[in-house]
């Protein structure tokens, strides 16, 4: 599974890259089979100005042979937003795979 990070208007740093990779791998550990790529988009909606819910993480998992599964999270702290989005993605992929296996 490949993890692709797009920083948008957020300053790219090794700490952010590490956090994204760790959280996505942790969330996808049990459901990564059949997932070819996870794309992560990080944004600061207020472009550097401080404000409520101005940080955003959008994560998209691409399962083989199926449409992408997309989740997002917004908040004040980018690290918390990354954690929340990764957890949501793990749950969404698990749910998707459970539905497929029931068919």
Backbone bond lengths (Angstrom), bond angles and torsions (degrees), N, CA, C in turn:
res aa  C-N    CA-C-N  psi(-1)  N-CA   C-N-CA  omega(-1)  CA-C   N-CA-C  phi
1 X - - - 1.452 - - 1.527 108.15 -
2 X 1.309 114.61 126.63 1.457 121.29 179.33 1.526 108.70 -95.87
3 X 1.332 116.85 139.79 1.466 122.06 175.84 1.515 107.38 -114.21
4 X 1.332 116.10 120.12 1.469 122.42 -179.27 1.520 107.92 -112.79
5 X 1.324 116.81 125.20 1.464 121.55 -177.13 1.522 109.34 -111.47
6 X 1.337 116.44 127.56 1.460 123.57 175.80 1.531 106.78 -114.67
7 X 1.322 116.71 121.29 1.453 120.66 -173.41 1.515 115.11 -89.27
8 X 1.304 119.90 -11.12 1.464 120.17 178.82 1.510 110.46 51.59
9 X 1.326 117.28 -124.57 1.464 121.27 -179.42 1.527 112.59 -99.05
10 X 1.327 117.13 21.20 1.462 123.10 176.19 1.522 107.62 -100.54
11 X 1.328 117.04 136.13 1.460 120.73 178.70 1.526 109.90 -66.41
12 X 1.319 116.28 122.68 1.461 121.51 178.43 1.525 109.05 -70.20
13 X 1.318 116.23 135.50 1.463 120.63 176.27 1.522 108.60 -143.70
14 X 1.311 115.52 158.14 1.458 120.01 177.33 1.525 110.69 -62.45
15 X 1.331 116.57 -35.77 1.463 120.24 179.88 1.535 111.09 -63.55
16 X 1.326 117.56 -42.28 1.466 120.44 178.26 1.522 111.14 -67.47
17 X 1.324 117.08 -42.75 1.461 120.61 178.69 1.524 110.44 -59.81
18 X 1.324 116.02 -44.79 1.462 120.38 179.69 1.518 110.65 -63.26
19 X 1.324 117.50 -43.99 1.459 121.52 -178.66 1.522 110.67 -61.97
20 X 1.334 116.67 -46.14 1.464 120.65 179.41 1.523 110.22 -60.52
21 X 1.318 117.18 -50.37 1.459 120.45 -178.63 1.526 111.99 -59.98
22 X 1.333 117.34 -45.54 1.464 120.74 -179.89 1.524 111.78 -62.33
23 X 1.328 117.17 -46.09 1.464 120.63 -175.74 1.530 111.76 -70.60
24 X 1.322 117.37 -40.10 1.465 120.07 178.96 1.527 109.68 -66.60
25 X 1.330 117.51 -45.22 1.464 119.94 179.35 1.522 111.45 -62.89
26 X 1.321 116.71 -39.91 1.468 121.01 178.17 1.533 110.89 -63.71
27 X 1.325 116.73 -47.10 1.467 121.09 -177.68 1.522 112.24 -68.46
28 X 1.322 116.89 -30.90 1.454 121.19 -175.23 1.534 112.90 -98.39
29 X 1.323 117.65 3.83 1.466 121.68 -173.25 1.529 113.08 -52.74
30 X 1.299 117.49 -44.74 1.472 120.99 -176.30 1.517 113.77 -91.65
31 X 1.317 117.20 -9.41 1.473 119.31 -174.73 1.528 112.85 -124.90
32 X 1.308 117.63 14.28 1.463 119.79 -173.70 1.526 114.05 -77.17
33 X 1.340 118.10 -12.98 1.461 118.83 179.29 1.534 109.26 -64.16
34 X 1.298 115.14 131.68 1.460 119.99 -179.31 1.516 114.18 85.41
35 X 1.325 118.28 -4.05 1.467 121.70 177.58 1.527 106.89 -96.41
36 X 1.322 116.28 119.65 1.463 119.55 -177.86 1.523 112.67 -85.47
37 X 1.330 116.02 -36.41 1.461 119.30 -174.78 1.523 109.71 -155.06
38 X 1.334 114.98 148.36 1.455 122.22 169.81 1.515 106.93 -121.54
39 X 1.322 116.33 123.66 1.460 121.21 176.45 1.522 108.48 -102.50
40 X 1.320 115.52 134.37 1.460 122.05 -178.90 1.523 107.67 -121.72
41 X 1.324 116.12 127.56 1.465 122.10 178.49 1.527 107.42 -118.24
42 X 1.329 116.74 120.08 1.463 122.08 179.09 1.519 108.54 -109.93
43 X 1.346 114.97 134.29 1.473 119.68 -178.03 1.524 110.68 -140.39
44 X 1.302 114.30 155.19 1.457 122.83 170.06 1.523 105.03 -118.15
45 X 1.328 116.58 101.13 1.465 120.94 -173.40 1.524 113.53 -60.96
46 X 1.327 118.10 -26.22 1.461 120.52 179.59 1.521 112.41 -98.71
47 X 1.311 116.90 11.60 1.477 123.55 175.51 1.527 113.10 49.18
48 X 1.325 116.03 55.80 1.458 120.09 174.44 1.510 114.90 95.29
49 X 1.316 118.82 -19.79 1.461 121.04 177.13 1.520 108.12 -78.26
50 X 1.310 116.75 141.68 1.461 119.77 -179.14 1.528 109.46 -79.37
51 X 1.316 115.26 137.46 1.457 120.06 178.59 1.511 110.45 -169.02
52 X 1.315 116.26 167.34 1.455 121.46 179.05 1.518 110.60 -71.09
53 X 1.315 115.14 138.13 1.467 122.23 175.85 1.526 112.86 50.06
54 X 1.330 116.58 43.02 1.456 118.49 -178.76 1.526 113.62 -98.76
55 X 1.337 117.64 -8.26 1.462 120.93 177.06 1.525 108.42 -96.83
56 X 1.328 116.58 142.63 1.465 119.59 -176.74 1.520 110.32 -142.56
57 X 1.328 114.94 138.93 1.464 121.81 173.08 1.521 107.74 -125.78
58 X 1.312 116.12 126.46 1.459 122.62 175.01 1.521 106.16 -115.74
59 X 1.340 116.46 127.04 1.458 121.22 179.74 1.513 109.36 -122.87
60 X 1.312 114.69 137.58 1.466 121.07 -176.83 1.523 108.86 -132.35
61 X 1.331 116.10 117.72 1.470 121.65 176.11 1.516 108.15 -95.84
62 X 1.313 115.89 140.80 1.462 120.83 -178.69 1.533 109.78 -116.31
63 X 1.345 116.13 95.97 1.465 119.56 176.90 1.530 110.50 -77.63
64 X 1.322 115.86 143.70 1.461 120.37 179.39 1.524 110.55 -60.31
65 X 1.330 116.26 128.00 1.454 121.34 175.10 1.519 115.70 75.90
66 X 1.331 118.01 9.02 1.465 120.95 -179.10 1.527 109.66 -135.33
67 X 1.317 114.98 165.68 1.465 119.97 177.16 1.525 110.63 -68.81
68 X 1.330 116.78 153.01 1.465 120.10 178.73 1.532 111.44 -61.99
69 X 1.310 115.35 150.44 1.466 122.87 176.46 1.520 105.99 -108.99
70 X 1.340 116.51 121.57 1.461 120.93 -174.01 1.519 111.14 -121.32
71 X 1.344 115.56 137.38 1.461 122.29 174.57 1.524 107.56 -134.98
72 X 1.332 115.73 161.75 1.459 118.50 173.76 1.512 109.64 -146.18
73 X 1.322 114.48 163.88 1.454 121.44 178.19 1.518 107.57 -147.52
74 X 1.341 115.61 144.60 1.461 121.78 179.49 1.514 108.84 -129.22
75 X 1.331 116.40 149.81 1.453 120.39 177.58 1.512 111.13 179.02
76 X 1.333 115.15 -172.64 1.459 120.88 -178.74 1.524 112.74 -87.16
77 X 1.340 117.05 -30.80 1.465 122.54 -175.80 1.523 109.48 -107.91
78 X 1.326 117.09 118.09 1.460 121.31 -175.50 1.532 112.14 -61.86
79 X 1.325 117.58 -35.81 1.461 120.39 179.83 1.530 111.11 -66.18
80 X 1.316 117.31 -41.98 1.471 120.60 176.68 1.528 111.05 -65.75
81 X 1.312 116.10 -38.67 1.467 121.31 178.84 1.527 109.86 -62.43
82 X 1.321 117.07 -42.21 1.469 121.24 177.58 1.523 110.06 -61.68
83 X 1.334 116.81 -46.63 1.471 121.35 179.68 1.523 111.38 -58.98
84 X 1.331 116.36 -46.29 1.468 121.07 -178.57 1.526 111.59 -65.03
85 X 1.322 117.18 -43.17 1.459 120.49 -179.20 1.530 110.68 -65.61
86 X 1.323 117.55 -40.77 1.461 120.71 179.25 1.524 110.50 -63.56
87 X 1.331 117.17 -43.14 1.466 120.48 178.47 1.530 110.79 -63.02
88 X 1.328 116.95 -42.86 1.471 121.13 177.01 1.524 110.91 -60.42
89 X 1.331 116.17 -42.13 1.458 120.23 -178.62 1.526 110.79 -64.01
90 X 1.319 116.84 -43.49 1.454 120.29 178.07 1.525 111.81 -58.91
91 X 1.334 116.67 -43.77 1.478 120.82 178.80 1.529 111.15 -66.23
92 X 1.335 116.80 -41.72 1.468 120.54 -178.74 1.527 111.48 -65.43
93 X 1.323 117.07 -41.63 1.464 120.45 179.21 1.520 110.06 -67.19
94 X 1.333 117.59 -41.78 1.463 120.56 178.21 1.523 110.17 -60.65
95 X 1.314 117.34 -45.26 1.459 121.68 178.67 1.521 111.06 -60.44
96 X 1.326 116.51 -43.99 1.468 121.64 179.12 1.530 110.61 -61.30
97 X 1.317 116.59 -46.58 1.460 120.45 -179.47 1.531 111.49 -66.32
98 X 1.323 117.33 -36.61 1.479 120.54 176.47 1.521 110.39 -62.73
99 X 1.323 117.78 -42.59 1.465 121.25 178.65 1.522 111.52 -62.97
100 X 1.306 116.65 -41.27 1.460 121.60 179.47 1.523 110.72 -63.91
101 X 1.328 116.81 -43.38 1.455 120.50 -176.92 1.534 112.68 -69.64
102 X 1.332 117.17 -21.97 1.465 121.39 178.95 1.519 112.25 -75.82
103 X 1.312 117.54 -17.97 1.467 121.33 -176.64 1.488 112.02 -72.74
